[in-house]
Amino acid sequence: MPTDGLEVALEAAARGDQAAIATIYRSLNPLLLRYLRHHVGQVADDVASEVWLGLAPQLAGFEGGWAELRALMFMVARRRVIDHYRHDARRKRAIEFDEAFELADGAETEALAIGRIGAQDAVEALVRCLPADQAEIVLLRVLGDLDVARVAEIVGKSAGAVRIAQHRALQRLKRSEMKAVTR
């Protein structure tokens, strides 16, 4: 949907229009899920629900534009990811030795890999070789389509630090691409 239509939907959502809220959800949720799948993997849908629960009350009377809403969504998402990691760190994970063998899949690895290639895998491949802070900035800039100032606000760094980290990330990606081509 064009940005103008999304701005209109946002204004209607601020007045409580349920159809407009659904339009906003359909526009933003795929981006949110890609971002969350990078950070929390299989529980991305659960964390996305928490993000929307945190974001929904803020829609009533929202006075910003589409870019501000996107930035707010990713800010809430980042906080939920941090909460997830904190909660996960407190919980012990144990699996019985015998159960570990049951988890192994007998299917051919290559067939599984080809079957699972998609947009999320492309995102993961892109940021896999980056340090966590650079990967976060690239994800917010590319998936979130956020400007430098908004990313700086979300990650708690200056705009200059975000630009430098993004530049270094792109240079690192370029170097890793060159290495892959020469192999």
Secondary structure, 3 states (H helix, E strand, C coil): CCHHHHHHHHHHHHCCCHHHHHHHHHHHHHHHHHHHHHHHHHHHHHHHHHHHHHHHHHHCCCCCCHHHHHHHHHHHHHHHHHHHHHHHHHCCCCCCHHHHHHHCCCCCHHHHHHHHCCHHHHHHHHHCCCCHHHHHHHHHHHCCCCCHHHHHHHHCCCHHHHHHHHHHHHHHHHHHHHHHHHC
